[in-house]
Amino acid sequence: MALHASYLSFMQPFNNLLVEIVSEPEF
């Protein structure tokens, strides 16, 4: 479970970036 938690913490910035791209689709 520790590996899964560190994977989520590693992917959190990418998820935030995807949320920004989806919420504001301006290229």
Chimera marker file (.cmm) of the C-alpha trace (Angstrom):
<marker_set name="trace">
<marker id="1" x="0.000" y="0.000" z="0.000" r="1" g="1" b="0" radius="0.5"/>
<marker id="2" x="2.937" y="2.319" z="0.646" r="1" g="1" b="0" radius="0.5"/>
<marker id="3" x="3.983" y="1.988" z="-2.988" r="1" g="1" b="0" radius="0.5"/>
<marker id="4" x="0.473" y="2.897" z="-4.112" r="1" g="1" b="0" radius="0.5"/>
<marker id="5" x="0.461" y="5.971" z="-1.862" r="1" g="1" b="0" radius="0.5"/>
<marker id="6" x="3.802" y="7.209" z="-3.194" r="1" g="1" b="0" radius="0.5"/>
<marker id="7" x="2.563" y="6.565" z="-6.745" r="1" g="1" b="0" radius="0.5"/>
<marker id="8" x="-0.483" y="8.745" z="-6.073" r="1" g="1" b="0" radius="0.5"/>
<marker id="9" x="1.671" y="11.480" z="-4.547" r="1" g="1" b="0" radius="0.5"/>
<marker id="10" x="3.938" y="11.304" z="-7.616" r="1" g="1" b="0" radius="0.5"/>
<marker id="11" x="1.013" y="11.532" z="-10.051" r="1" g="1" b="0" radius="0.5"/>
<marker id="12" x="-0.798" y="14.303" z="-8.171" r="1" g="1" b="0" radius="0.5"/>
<marker id="13" x="0.843" y="17.215" z="-10.121" r="1" g="1" b="0" radius="0.5"/>
<marker id="14" x="0.006" y="15.509" z="-13.425" r="1" g="1" b="0" radius="0.5"/>
<marker id="15" x="-3.603" y="15.026" z="-12.317" r="1" g="1" b="0" radius="0.5"/>
<marker id="16" x="-3.796" y="18.712" z="-11.378" r="1" g="1" b="0" radius="0.5"/>
<marker id="17" x="-2.433" y="19.638" z="-14.810" r="1" g="1" b="0" radius="0.5"/>
<marker id="18" x="-5.010" y="17.426" z="-16.525" r="1" g="1" b="0" radius="0.5"/>
<marker id="19" x="-7.791" y="19.021" z="-14.481" r="1" g="1" b="0" radius="0.5"/>
<marker id="20" x="-6.623" y="22.479" z="-15.560" r="1" g="1" b="0" radius="0.5"/>
<marker id="21" x="-6.469" y="21.434" z="-19.220" r="1" g="1" b="0" radius="0.5"/>
<marker id="22" x="-9.957" y="19.897" z="-19.109" r="1" g="1" b="0" radius="0.5"/>
<marker id="23" x="-11.527" y="22.780" z="-17.201" r="1" g="1" b="0" radius="0.5"/>
<marker id="24" x="-9.953" y="25.383" z="-19.515" r="1" g="1" b="0" radius="0.5"/>
<marker id="25" x="-9.431" y="23.921" z="-23.008" r="1" g="1" b="0" radius="0.5"/>
<marker id="26" x="-7.329" y="26.772" z="-24.355" r="1" g="1" b="0" radius="0.5"/>
<marker id="27" x="-4.307" y="25.822" z="-26.429" r="1" g="1" b="0" radius="0.5"/>
<link id1="1" id2="2" r="1" g="1" b="0" radius="0.2"/>
<link id1="2" id2="3" r="1" g="1" b="0" radius="0.2"/>
<link id1="3" id2="4" r="1" g="1" b="0" radius="0.2"/>
<link id1="4" id2="5" r="1" g="1" b="0" radius="0.2"/>
<link id1="5" id2="6" r="1" g="1" b="0" radius="0.2"/>
<link id1="6" id2="7" r="1" g="1" b="0" radius="0.2"/>
<link id1="7" id2="8" r="1" g="1" b="0" radius="0.2"/>
<link id1="8" id2="9" r="1" g="1" b="0" radius="0.2"/>
<link id1="9" id2="10" r="1" g="1" b="0" radius="0.2"/>
<link id1="10" id2="11" r="1" g="1" b="0" radius="0.2"/>
<link id1="11" id2="12" r="1" g="1" b="0" radius="0.2"/>
<link id1="12" id2="13" r="1" g="1" b="0" radius="0.2"/>
<link id1="13" id2="14" r="1" g="1" b="0" radius="0.2"/>
<link id1="14" id2="15" r="1" g="1" b="0" radius="0.2"/>
<link id1="15" id2="16" r="1" g="1" b="0" radius="0.2"/>
<link id1="16" id2="17" r="1" g="1" b="0" radius="0.2"/>
<link id1="17" id2="18" r="1" g="1" b="0" radius="0.2"/>
<link id1="18" id2="19" r="1" g="1" b="0" radius="0.2"/>
<link id1="19" id2="20" r="1" g="1" b="0" radius="0.2"/>
<link id1="20" id2="21" r="1" g="1" b="0" radius="0.2"/>
<link id1="21" id2="22" r="1" g="1" b="0" radius="0.2"/>
<link id1="22" id2="23" r="1" g="1" b="0" radius="0.2"/>
<link id1="23" id2="24" r="1" g="1" b="0" radius="0.2"/>
<link id1="24" id2="25" r="1" g="1" b="0" radius="0.2"/>
<link id1="25" id2="26" r="1" g="1" b="0" radius="0.2"/>
<link id1="26" id2="27" r="1" g="1" b="0" radius="0.2"/>
</marker_set>
